[in-house]
Amino acid sequence: MSAASNAGPASGHDAHAHDAAHGDHGESHGSFKGYMTGFVLSVILTAIPFILVMGDVLGNDRLTGLVIMGFAVVQIVVHMIYFLHMNTKSEGGWTILALIFTLTLVIITLTGSLWVMYHLNTNMMPMHMHTR
Amino acid sequence: MASHSIAMNAVGAAGKNPVDSTAFYDAKGEHHPEGSTMLGFWLYLMSDCLIFAALFATYAVVGRNYAAGPSPKDLFDLPLVALNTSMLLFSSITYGFAMLEMERGYLARCQLWLAVTGLFGIAFVGLELYEFQHLIHEGATPQRSAFLSAFFTLVGTHGLHVTLGIVWLVTLMVQVHRRGLVPENKRRLLCLSMFWHFLDVIWIGVFTFVYLMGVLQ
C-alpha cells in the first residue's frame, strides 16, 4: 500500500510512477506464492471433509457434520484472502463493508428460514402423524 | 489515505480522454483504470451471493422432504462430486496463473492459462450435466420431491453461472486476441477473475452443505 501512496504524488513522473505502481499491482493482486498457498490450503481443506464423510472416520454423523461445516467456513475465508484478494484496505474499505453487510443478510436469511420453518414443522407434526 | 483516494478519483472523473485515464491507472497503482468498476462488480457479486443465500435457505428448509422418493444417500455419488470439485479448484488456480501472466504482460501465456481454465470449466459443467442426466434417468427429476426441486434449483443455478462464466471467458479471449492486454481488457479479466473465484466459493457451500451433509443424514 505504501508503494501506491508514494506513487500518488509522483504521478507527474510517468516512468517512475509506472514502476512503483506495478510493484504494488503484483502485491494487491496476489503473487504466485499467494495463489499456490491458497490452492494447497484449499486442496487440504477440501480433501479432509470428503475423507471424513466417505470413510466415516469419526463414526458420528452429527459431529462429522459440524466438523465439515467448520472446514467449509475456513476454506471460504482462504478463498476470500488468497483468490479474491479480500482485505480491509481495498477500495477504501468499501468491499469489506459490503461483504459484512451481505454476510449479515445471508445469516439472517439462513437462520431465519430454518428457525421459522422448524417451528412450523413442529406445530404441524401431530397432524402430520395423524394423517399417516 | 481517504483524502488521497478522493483526490485520485477526482483526477479520474476529470480525465475523460484515454491518456488521462492511463495516467490515473498508473498514479493510483491499483487494478482499476476507470474508477470504481471493481467495487461495482463486487457489489454485483454480493447481490448474487444473496440469490444463492435464498436458494441455500430453501434447500435447508425442504431438503429433507423426500415425498417417499429417493434421499441424498441413494442418489449422490461422492467420488464424482470430488472430481467435480477438483475441476473447479484447478480452474481457480489456472485463472490465477492467467492473471499473473497478464500482470507481467505475457499475452500468449495468459491466453493459454485462460484456455486451460475454460477447459476445466467445461469439464465441470460436463460432469454436472452427466450427473443431472443420470439422476433424471433414475427418475429423480426436479418434479419428484421438494428435496429434488431445491437441489436442482440450487446446483443448476450454480452450473448456469459457470456456463455463463465460460461464455464470458471465451468472449474475453477473443477480445484479448484482437486488442491485446489493453487496460480495458485487463479490467474485464479482473472482473471475470472475481466472478470465477466467487463461483468456487459458492461451490464450497454446495459440496459441503448439499452433497456431504446430504449423505450424512
HADDOCK unambig.tbl for C-alpha pairs under 7 A between the chains (distance, minus, plus):
assign (segid A and resid 4 and name CA) (segid B and resid 28 and name CA) 6.18 0.50 0.50
assign (segid A and resid 4 and name CA) (segid B and resid 29 and name CA) 5.30 0.50 0.50
assign (segid A and resid 7 and name CA) (segid B and resid 27 and name CA) 5.86 0.50 0.50
assign (segid A and resid 8 and name CA) (segid B and resid 27 and name CA) 5.09 0.50 0.50
assign (segid A and resid 8 and name CA) (segid B and resid 28 and name CA) 6.02 0.50 0.50
assign (segid A and resid 11 and name CA) (segid B and resid 27 and name CA) 5.08 0.50 0.50
assign (segid A and resid 17 and name CA) (segid B and resid 26 and name CA) 6.28 0.50 0.50
assign (segid A and resid 17 and name CA) (segid B and resid 27 and name CA) 6.13 0.50 0.50
assign (segid A and resid 18 and name CA) (segid B and resid 26 and name CA) 5.37 0.50 0.50
assign (segid A and resid 21 and name CA) (segid B and resid 26 and name CA) 5.84 0.50 0.50
assign (segid A and resid 21 and name CA) (segid B and resid 27 and name CA) 6.89 0.50 0.50
assign (segid A and resid 21 and name CA) (segid B and resid 29 and name CA) 3.99 0.50 0.50
assign (segid A and resid 22 and name CA) (segid B and resid 29 and name CA) 6.72 0.50 0.50
assign (segid A and resid 24 and name CA) (segid B and resid 29 and name CA) 6.38 0.50 0.50
assign (segid A and resid 25 and name CA) (segid B and resid 29 and name CA) 6.26 0.50 0.50
assign (segid A and resid 25 and name CA) (segid B and resid 30 and name CA) 5.75 0.50 0.50
assign (segid A and resid 25 and name CA) (segid B and resid 31 and name CA) 6.71 0.50 0.50
assign (segid A and resid 26 and name CA) (segid B and resid 103 and name CA) 7.00 0.50 0.50
assign (segid A and resid 31 and name CA) (segid B and resid 100 and name CA) 6.95 0.50 0.50
assign (segid A and resid 35 and name CA) (segid B and resid 93 and name CA) 6.62 0.50 0.50
assign (segid A and resid 35 and name CA) (segid B and resid 96 and name CA) 6.48 0.50 0.50
assign (segid A and resid 39 and name CA) (segid B and resid 93 and name CA) 6.42 0.50 0.50
assign (segid A and resid 53 and name CA) (segid B and resid 212 and name CA) 6.55 0.50 0.50
assign (segid A and resid 61 and name CA) (segid B and resid 216 and name CA) 5.78 0.50 0.50
assign (segid A and resid 65 and name CA) (segid B and resid 213 and name CA) 6.08 0.50 0.50
assign (segid A and resid 68 and name CA) (segid B and resid 208 and name CA) 6.76 0.50 0.50
assign (segid A and resid 69 and name CA) (segid B and resid 208 and name CA) 6.77 0.50 0.50
assign (segid A and resid 72 and name CA) (segid B and resid 204 and name CA) 6.21 0.50 0.50
assign (segid A and resid 72 and name CA) (segid B and resid 205 and name CA) 6.71 0.50 0.50
assign (segid A and resid 72 and name CA) (segid B and resid 208 and name CA) 6.59 0.50 0.50
assign (segid A and resid 76 and name CA) (segid B and resid 201 and name CA) 5.76 0.50 0.50
assign (segid A and resid 79 and name CA) (segid B and resid 201 and name CA) 6.66 0.50 0.50
assign (segid A and resid 83 and name CA) (segid B and resid 197 and name CA) 6.35 0.50 0.50
assign (segid A and resid 84 and name CA) (segid B and resid 194 and name CA) 5.98 0.50 0.50
assign (segid A and resid 84 and name CA) (segid B and resid 197 and name CA) 6.40 0.50 0.50
assign (segid A and resid 91 and name CA) (segid B and resid 39 and name CA) 6.70 0.50 0.50
assign (segid A and resid 92 and name CA) (segid B and resid 2 and name CA) 6.79 0.50 0.50
assign (segid A and resid 95 and name CA) (segid B and resid 39 and name CA) 6.42 0.50 0.50
assign (segid A and resid 95 and name CA) (segid B and resid 42 and name CA) 6.81 0.50 0.50
assign (segid A and resid 98 and name CA) (segid B and resid 43 and name CA) 6.87 0.50 0.50
assign (segid A and resid 99 and name CA) (segid B and resid 46 and name CA) 6.78 0.50 0.50
assign (segid A and resid 102 and name CA) (segid B and resid 46 and name CA) 6.18 0.50 0.50
assign (segid A and resid 106 and name CA) (segid B and resid 50 and name CA) 6.37 0.50 0.50
assign (segid A and resid 106 and name CA) (segid B and resid 53 and name CA) 5.58 0.50 0.50
assign (segid A and resid 109 and name CA) (segid B and resid 53 and name CA) 6.83 0.50 0.50
assign (segid A and resid 109 and name CA) (segid B and resid 54 and name CA) 6.74 0.50 0.50
assign (segid A and resid 109 and name CA) (segid B and resid 57 and name CA) 6.69 0.50 0.50
assign (segid A and resid 110 and name CA) (segid B and resid 53 and name CA) 6.90 0.50 0.50
assign (segid A and resid 110 and name CA) (segid B and resid 57 and name CA) 4.96 0.50 0.50
assign (segid A and resid 113 and name CA) (segid B and resid 57 and name CA) 6.21 0.50 0.50
assign (segid A and resid 113 and name CA) (segid B and resid 61 and name CA) 6.95 0.50 0.50
assign (segid A and resid 114 and name CA) (segid B and resid 60 and name CA) 6.86 0.50 0.50
assign (segid A and resid 114 and name CA) (segid B and resid 61 and name CA) 5.88 0.50 0.50
assign (segid A and resid 117 and name CA) (segid B and resid 61 and name CA) 6.57 0.50 0.50
